[in-house]
């Protein structure tokens, strides 16, 4: 296989510009409660998801899930993404490959 080095470098530079950001969790001063009102619920979910996605946590959590739980989690996330994002949004906002 012959690799196109300039193309690979362009891809890697673009990936670096689109790195993941988890700023909300560092700035959040809210209650971290669910069921009070829509705004607090949304903030709490953002907080939980950002904490959930930390590498150290995932390495401890994922191996503890049963196969059925892994599948259920994947299906729930995938279903919500398909329901609420267009194909372009999915690629640009979630995968960051566009």
N, C-alpha and C positions, 0 to 999 in steps of 0.2 A: 504494500500500500504506500503510495506517495502522498505525503502531506503537504499542503499548501501553507508554508510558514507565515506569509503575510496575512492570509485569511485567518489562520489560527490566532495570530497576535491581535488582529482586529476584534475577533470574537472575545478573547480574554479581556481586552481593554474595555469593551462594551459591557461585559459581565461585571467588571470592577466598578463601573459607573452606576450599575443597577443593583448594588449590594443590598442585602436585606437591612431594614432599619427597625429598630425596636426602641424608638425614642419615647413613646407613650409611657412605657412602664417606668422609665427613669424620672418622668415629670409628673406622674399621676399622684394626686393628693386627695383623691376622693375616698368614699366610704368602703368600696370593695364589697358591696352587698347586692343581693339580687331580690327583686320583687317590690321595690319601693316605687320606682318610676322608670320610664323608658330610658331616659338619659343615664341614670345610674346603672341600669341593667346593661346598656351598651358599653359603658366604661368598664364595668366588671368583667364582661366577656372579653373585651380587648386585653385587660390585665391578665386574665386567666390564660388566654391563648398565647400571649407573649411569654409568660412564665412557662407555659406548657412546651413551647418550642425551643427552650434552652437545651443545648447539646448534652450537658451533664445530666439534666433531668431525663431527657429522652433515652439516654443510654441505660438509665436505671429502670425506667418505666416500661418501655417497649418489650423487653424480654419477658416481663411478667404477665403480659397479656396472652390469653388463650388464642388459638387460631381464629375462633369464631369472633372474638372481640376485635382482633386486628381487622378482620373482614368487615365487621359492622362499623368500625370507626372509619375505615377507608370509604365504604359505601355512603355513610352519612355525609362526610366531607365532600366527596365527589358529587353527590346528589345536590347538595346546597350550592356548590360552585356552578354546576350546569343550570340550575334553576335561576340563579341571580346574576350571572355574568354571561355576556356574549362570548363567542369564540375569541374575538380580538381582545376583550378585557381579560379573559382567562390567560391568554398568552402574555399580554403586556403587564398585567398587574400581579398575577400569581406566578407563572413560570418565569417571567421576565426574559423571554427569549425573542421579543420583538421590540 
